[in-house]
Amino acid sequence: MPDYAVILESAWIIKDAKTLDDAIGIAIAEAGKRLNPSAKYVEIELGQLACPFCEEELNSALVVANTALVGLLLEMKVFRAESPEHATRIAKSVVGRALRDIPLKVQEVQEL
């Protein structure tokens, strides 16, 4: 049975964000706090979007009226899964249990 790396995309809403950097830091800290200790092996990083005009990478974070929407990528290694779909279900179950009420979308599944 192979091992997989599953990358999930999540959306965080941060209220009273003064700057974009503050919003990103708060979102990563909140995600880390909610994932510890039950899923501390999940790696957290800021999501990236491709600009439709210049195709450069942009941070997936936006602040409007002191409210921010921050896109995070959550990467988890799943060992001895039967298939990519099985690895996805395991990752969504583990991460979803820790991050209740946070939308999750599968970004990528890679066999290790």
Phi, psi and omega in degrees: 000128184280166175258152182225152169252120182249127178249121178252143176257137179227156180243127180243133175256126181242121178267154180060040177273124181279316181227167178295319179297320177298316181298317180296314179298318180294317181297315179295319180294317179296318179297316179297320180295319181285333179278337179274144353269354188292328182222050184289350180276000178277127179273137183243132173211163180288135178287157180235142176239150176269131176293130182291343183263310184255352179063019174277159179280134178236149174295142178266066179216145183213136177240124176223127178052047179059020174237131185244147169243119184240127176266125180244150173252129181243116183251131181225137175268131179245122184261140175055050175271152182287328183201170175301324179294321178295318177298321179296316180297320179296312182297315180295326178292312182294310182290318181297327177295322181280328184247064179299146177066016176250124180292138180234141177223137179287123180266317185197146174229124181236138175279134181269000000 
